[in-house]
Amino acid sequence: MTEPFDKSQRHGIFDRMDQPATLHGPSRGTPKPPPEFDDVVTWAAWLYYVDELTQAAVAARLGVSRASIANYLQEARRSGRVTIRVDSAAVARTALSKALAKRFALVAATVVPALPDHPAEQRIGAAGARVLADVLDPGDIIGVAWGRTILAAARATEASRIPDLTIVQVSGSSASSADFSPELCTTLLANQLGARCVNLHAPAVLSSRDLRDRLLAEPSLERQFALIRSATKVMFGVGELGRKSTFAESDMLDPVALRQIQSEGRAKAVIIGRLIDAAGAPVPCPIDDGIVGISLADLKSVPFRLCLAGGPAKRDAILAALNGGYATHLVTDSDTAAALLEAN
């Protein structure tokens, strides 16, 4: 075998962590390779990288010490018999993730590939489900908002059982017939995680502040909002204000009032029914006095805040949310990540 081989062509990104810290020469002399291999270095490299034997197994096959195998593998890489290639697209996404985290003071950002002509919600939701699953602890109280991406995350969550886990709905229920309602997102996620589910049995918007205040004074809702304010983690999306946006389809705001807000141009995003400007500051809205749900201040007090959002139409909305410091963790797509960085 005279041509160098590239294991990454077969297995993609890889890393082998079981190599010893120190290297020593062969302890029993150099073994004779089979005829298909030009030398023992190539033989050892083939067994390790292609046949995927452990260093101990390769050492047993060749009749030498494991330290000798480490020497052979080091020589295989040094001489070019083995090349290790990290996928450039993965490197680029990792760079985008780090740049986003640094620019917007995030704990972490996750960037999924952007696929032309394919909505980003499903892939962002699936990635968000994995991010959330990795950080869940017994006793957690998880606040859940609503929207297409949040629903995708709930559906993508793998079934598991974590002790004393509570999933709580952080926004009242919408009268809309849309299939991404708050109660559905919360219930699906709770079912997947085997968690206690606490739905918020109240409208998302009431007709007046007085009616809202009287409703929230009910003991059952007081207890529920105390639970919401005790959340250790929250998963939410960011909406824009277009005609086909999730916010428009939710029927929370009268279409005439929504068009007026759009024409004024001050509001750039909506987070759980609350409007914000480009800097992330609240923007007054006709429904503010009647909203039943977590406030922006209470949202920012949750220690772990996972924002799932992406797509070209949402760049300015996500930028506003990040500028306002509403997220500690972000999951988005690569095109949106690049656009967010270019905007700043």
N, C-alpha and C positions, 0 to 999 in steps of 0.2 A: 504494500500500500504506500504509494509515493505522493499522492495528492493530499494537501491539507484538507481536513473536514471541518465543517462548521455546525456544531450541535444546535445552534440557535435556529437553523433552518428547519430542524425537525421539531424542536420543543419550545421555541419562542424564548421569552424572558426566563432566566433561571439563575439559581444561585445555590452553590453547594457549601454548606457551613461546617462540614465535619472534617476539614483539613486541620492537621495539628499545627500548633504555633511554631514548632521548631522542626527542621528538616535534617535528616541524617542519610548517609549513603546506604546502599544495599548491604544486608547483613550476611547473606548466604551466597554471594557471587551473583553474576548476571544470568538470569534464566534464558533459555533458548526459546524464541517466539515460534508460533506455528508458521508454516510457509506463506500464508496469506498476509503476514505482517513483516515489514522490512526490519523492524527492531522492536525491542521490548518496550520502549517508550510509547510507540504507536499502539502496541498491543494493550498496554495498561490503560491508555487514554480511551481506546475503543470500549473496553470493558466497563470503564467508569462512566463515560459520558453518553455512550450510545446504548450499551446494554443496561446501564443504570445500576450496576452493582455498587455496593458500598466499598469504601477503601479497604475495610477488613476483608470483605469477600474477594476483592481483587488480589490482595496480598496472599490469601489462602490459595487462590487459583495459580498464582505465579510461584508460590513457595518462597516468598520473601517477607520482610517485615512491612508493617503499615507505613513506617517512616520512609522506606524505600519507595513505596507507591506514591507518597507525597512528593518525593524528589522527581519521579517520572512524570507526574502530572504537571509539576512546575516547568519541567523541561519541555513538555508538549506545548504548553502555552507560549513559552519563551521562543521556541523555534518556529512557531506558526503552524505546527501540526493541528493544533486546536485554536480556534478563534471564538471569542465570546462576544455576541452582538446583542445589545439592548435595543428593543424596538423604538425607533425614533419618534413615532407618534406617542408612545407611552411616556417617553422622556419629555416631550413637549407639553403633554397634559400635566405632568408632575411639576414642570416649571411654571405653568399657568396657576396651578394650585398654590404653590409657594408664593408667587407674586400677588395673588389675590389676598392671601392671608396677611402678608406683610402690608399691602397697601391699605386694607380696610380693618386692620387690627383684629383679625379673626383668630380664633384658636386653631381652626383648620378649615380648608376648603377642599372639596372633591369635585373633579371635573371629568365628565363623561364625554365620549366622542359625539360630535354633532354629525348627524346624518342628513344630507340634503333631502328635502321633500318628506321628511319623517318628523312628526311632532315629537318634541323632546320630553313631554310629560311622563311617558311610560319609563324611559331609561333613567330620567332623573328620579322618579319615584322609586324605582327598583334600587338605585344606588343609595337613596335616602333611607330606605328600609334597612339596608346593610349597615349604614353608619349608625342608625339608632340601635339596631340589635347589638352592635359591638359595645355599646356603653350602658346598656340597661343593668341596673343593680336591684337586688331584692329590696322591697320597700319603696321603690320609685313611684312618684305620682307624675304621669305623663299627660300634659295638656295637648289636645289635638284640635286643630282648626279644621278648615274645609277647603274644597276646591279639587280640580281635576288631578293635580300632581299629588296632593295629599291622599286622595282616593287611590291613586296608582301605588303609592307607598304602602298603604294599608293592605292592598291586594297582593303586593309582592312580598310582604313580610312572611318569613318562614315560621311554621308552627313551632312553638317552644313553650316552656313553662318556667316562669321566674317567680319565686315566692313573693307574696304580698305586693303584687304589682297592681296599680290602679291606673286606668285610662279615663280621663275626664274631658268632656266636651267643653270648650272654652267660649263658644258662641251659641246664642240661641238658634232655634230652628227656623229655617226659611220656609216661606209659603210656596216657593218655586218648586216646579216638578223636576228640576235638574237632578241628575243621578249622582251628584257629588255633594249631597247635603251633609251638614255637620254631624247629624246623628248616625248616618251611614258610615262615614269615615271613622268615627269613634268606635262604633260597634264592631266593624270588621277588624280593626286593629286589636281590640280587646279579645275577640274570638281567637285570633291567630296566636296571641300571646297567653291565652288562658288567664286573662286578667279580670279583675273587677271592672265593670263598665259603669260609668256614671254619666248618663245623658242629661243634658240641660233641657228640661221640659218647659220651655217658655219660648215665645216668639223672638226672633232675632231683633226685631224693631217694634216698639210700641208707639202709640200715637202721641204721647206726651211724656214730659219728664215726671209729672205727678203720678201718672199711671205706672211708669217704670219704677219709681221710688217706692210706691206702695207694694208693688209686686215683689221687689227685691227685699222688702222688709219681712216677707213671710219666712218663718223659721227654716223651712226646708231649703229655700233658695239662699238664705244666709249661710247655712251649712255648706251648700254647694259652692258658693263663691269663696268661702274660707278654704275649701279644698283646692279650688282653682289657684288661689293666691299662695297655696302651699306647694305648688307644682315644683318638682326638681328639674324637669325637662319639658320642653314644649316643641312641637313640630308644626310649622305653619308655612304658608305660601305667600307670595306677593303678587298682587294683581295690578294690571293697568286699567285704564278707564275707557277703552274702546267699545264700540257698539256691540262687538261679539265677545267681550270679556266676560269672565266668570262673575264679576261684580254686576254687570249689566243683566246677565241672565238670572241672577239671584232674586231680582225684583225687590231688593231692599230699598232702593231709591226710585222715586218716580222718574220715568224717562225724560220728562220735561226738565226736571231739576238736574238730572244727569247731564243733559245737553248744555245747560247753563254753566255747570261746573267745567265741562269740557271746553266751552268757548272762553272761559276766563283764563284757563291754562295754568293756574297756580298749582293745582293738585297734580301730582305725578304718579301716585301709587295709592293702593288701598291695602291695608293689612288688617285682616279680621274685621272688616267693616269700617275701619277708621282711615280717613284720608290724610296723606302727608305730602309735603312739598319736596322740592329737590334736595333740600338739606335734611330732610327727615322730620321736620317740625309739623305738628298737627295743623290741618287745614279745616276750618269750620265747614260743617255740612248740615243740611236741614234735618238729618236723622240722628244727629249726635245725642240730643236729649232723650231719645227713645231707645238707643241701642242697649241690648241685653247681652253682655259679653265682657271678656277681659279688656281692660283699658290698656293703652299703649304704655303707660307707666308701670302697670303690673306686669305686662309682657317683658319689659326690660329688667324687671327684678328677678326673673327666672334664671337660675345659674347657667343652664344649658339650653340654648335657643337655636334649633335646627331649622334653617330656611331652605326650602326646596323651590327653585324657580329657574326658568330659562326660556330661551326663544328670543328671536330678534325683536318682537313687539314689546318685550318686557325689559329691555335694557335700561331705560330711564327709570322704570319703577323699581327694579332691583338696585340700581345705583342710589336711589333715594332711601331705600331701606337700609342699605349698607352705610350710607352717610349718616343716617340717624342712629346707628349703633344697635339696631334691633336684633341682629343675629350674632351669635358666637361661632356658628358653624354654617357653611354654605355648601349646597350641592347644585351645580349648574352644568351646562354643556360648554364645549370648548369654544364655539363661536361666540357665545354670550360672554364667556370669561375674557376672551380677547377684546371684545367690544367694551367691556367694563374698564379694562385697563387702558385702552386707547382713549376713553372718555375722560381720563384723569391724567 
